[in-house]
């Protein structure tokens, strides 16, 4: 029983992490909309957000 609950928690945490990374990436790309996108910044900020 406990193992099943832990698996559900891990899956939910993984989904939240992916959504957070995606939101940070969109924000980083959006701030550079007028110029060239700094992909190193976008990737590092997205990883740090998770």
Residue frames relative to the residue before (quaternion, step in Angstrom):
aa qw qx qy qz dx dy dz
X 1.0000 0.0000 0.0000 0.0000 0.00 0.00 0.00
X 0.6854 0.4819 -0.2921 0.4612 3.59 0.82 -0.96
X 0.6319 0.5472 -0.3328 0.4364 3.58 1.01 -0.80
X 0.6377 0.5278 -0.3163 0.4634 3.58 1.01 -0.80
X 0.6514 0.5063 -0.3075 0.4740 3.57 0.98 -0.85
X 0.6468 0.5141 -0.3160 0.4663 3.58 0.99 -0.84
X 0.6370 0.5231 -0.3273 0.4620 3.60 0.96 -0.78
X 0.6497 0.5029 -0.3115 0.4774 3.60 0.98 -0.81
X 0.6448 0.5161 -0.3203 0.4639 3.58 1.01 -0.81
X 0.6513 0.5097 -0.3138 0.4664 3.59 0.94 -0.89
X 0.6492 0.5094 -0.3200 0.4655 3.59 0.94 -0.83
X 0.6674 0.4898 -0.3036 0.4717 3.60 0.90 -0.88
X 0.6460 0.5086 -0.3223 0.4691 3.60 0.99 -0.79
X 0.6372 0.5273 -0.3233 0.4597 3.58 1.01 -0.74
X 0.6474 0.5089 -0.3138 0.4727 3.57 0.98 -0.82
X 0.6479 0.5068 -0.3179 0.4715 3.60 0.97 -0.84
X 0.6461 0.5216 -0.3234 0.4538 3.60 0.97 -0.80
X 0.6540 0.5029 -0.3168 0.4680 3.59 0.94 -0.85
X 0.6522 0.5081 -0.3162 0.4653 3.60 0.95 -0.82
X 0.6480 0.5172 -0.3187 0.4594 3.58 0.99 -0.81
X 0.6413 0.5128 -0.3185 0.4736 3.58 0.97 -0.84
X 0.6582 0.5091 -0.3113 0.4589 3.58 0.93 -0.86
X 0.6538 0.5094 -0.3172 0.4609 3.60 0.94 -0.82
X 0.6609 0.4969 -0.3098 0.4694 3.57 0.95 -0.83
X 0.6356 0.5237 -0.3299 0.4614 3.60 1.03 -0.76
X 0.6529 0.5033 -0.3132 0.4715 3.58 0.93 -0.85
X 0.6488 0.5089 -0.3189 0.4673 3.58 0.98 -0.80
X 0.6684 0.5011 -0.3032 0.4584 3.58 0.94 -0.84
X 0.6575 0.4833 -0.3037 0.4919 3.56 1.03 -0.77
X 0.6528 0.5415 -0.3090 0.4303 3.57 1.00 -0.82
X 0.6591 0.5059 -0.3205 0.4550 3.57 1.02 -0.70
X 0.7129 0.4060 -0.2455 0.5163 3.57 1.20 -0.45
X 0.2891 0.8072 -0.4804 0.1846 3.58 1.22 0.34
X 0.6911 0.4779 -0.2888 0.4590 3.59 1.04 -0.64
X 0.7819 0.2468 -0.1333 0.5568 3.58 1.18 -0.44
X 0.7245 -0.3813 0.3171 0.4786 3.51 -1.23 -0.49
X 0.4503 -0.6906 0.5006 0.2639 3.58 -0.99 0.87
X 0.2795 -0.7337 0.5981 0.1609 3.56 -0.91 0.97
X 0.2542 -0.8315 0.4770 0.1281 3.56 0.04 1.32
X 0.5899 0.5551 -0.3761 0.4499 3.59 1.08 -0.57
X 0.6486 0.5081 -0.3086 0.4752 3.56 0.99 -0.85
X 0.6605 0.5184 -0.3130 0.4440 3.58 0.88 -0.96
X 0.6845 0.4779 -0.2911 0.4673 3.60 0.86 -0.93
X 0.6891 0.4756 -0.3056 0.4535 3.61 0.82 -0.90
X 0.6534 0.5011 -0.3221 0.4671 3.60 0.96 -0.78
X 0.6473 0.5205 -0.3215 0.4547 3.59 1.02 -0.77
X 0.6654 0.4908 -0.3092 0.4698 3.56 0.95 -0.83
X 0.6644 0.4970 -0.3080 0.4655 3.58 0.96 -0.82
X 0.6091 0.5635 -0.3606 0.4260 3.61 1.08 -0.57
X 0.6506 0.4982 -0.3200 0.4755 3.55 1.07 -0.68
